[in-house]
Amino acid sequence: MIIEKFNKVNWLPGHKIRLQQMFSNIDENVKKFYMEYEEGAKNNMDYNCIRQQANYTLPPPYEHF
């Protein structure tokens, strides 16, 4: 395994399998992480409170009389 050669260590069999699973489809894992992160941020109460506060602090649009 490449990571063992890089680190110059022998990994336990279970760790090797997990590493192979993670890195075999790394692109999909990264996309999934970012999707879950974005969903978590949107559902987070603090995130929603900050967004509401930002909406209330915006100045009203300029009106011509």
C-alpha positions in Angstrom: 0.0 0.0 0.0 1.4 3.4 -1.0 0.6 5.1 2.3 2.6 2.4 4.2 5.6 3.1 2.0 5.2 6.8 2.5 4.9 6.6 6.3 7.4 3.7 6.5 5.0 1.9 8.9 2.8 -1.2 8.7 -0.9 -0.5 9.2 -3.2 -3.0 10.8 -5.5 -4.8 8.4 -8.7 -3.0 9.5 -7.0 0.4 9.1 -5.7 -0.6 5.6 -9.3 -1.5 4.5 -10.7 1.8 5.9 -8.0 3.9 4.2 -8.6 2.0 0.9 -12.4 2.7 1.2 -11.8 6.4 2.0 -9.4 7.1 -0.8 -10.8 4.8 -3.5 -13.6 7.4 -4.1 -12.1 10.5 -2.6 -13.8 12.9 -5.0 -17.3 11.6 -4.0 -16.3 11.7 -0.3 -15.2 15.3 -0.5 -18.4 16.3 -2.4 -20.6 14.5 0.2 -18.7 16.2 3.1 -19.3 19.7 1.6 -23.0 18.9 0.9 -23.5 17.7 4.5 -21.5 20.6 5.9 -23.7 23.1 3.9 -26.9 21.4 5.0 -25.7 21.4 8.6 -24.8 25.1 8.5 -28.2 26.0 7.0 -30.0 24.1 9.7 -27.9 25.4 12.5 -29.8 27.9 14.7 -26.8 30.3 15.1 -26.5 30.4 11.3 -30.2 31.2 10.9 -30.1 33.9 13.6 -27.1 35.6 12.0 -28.9 35.6 8.7 -32.0 37.1 10.2 -30.0 39.7 12.1 -28.2 40.7 8.9 -31.5 41.1 7.1 -32.8 43.5 9.9 -29.7 45.6 9.9 -29.7 46.4 6.2 -30.7 50.0 5.5 -33.9 50.6 3.7 -33.6 51.2 -0.1 -33.1 54.8 -1.2 -36.4 56.4 -2.3 -36.8 59.4 -4.6 -39.4 61.9 -3.5 
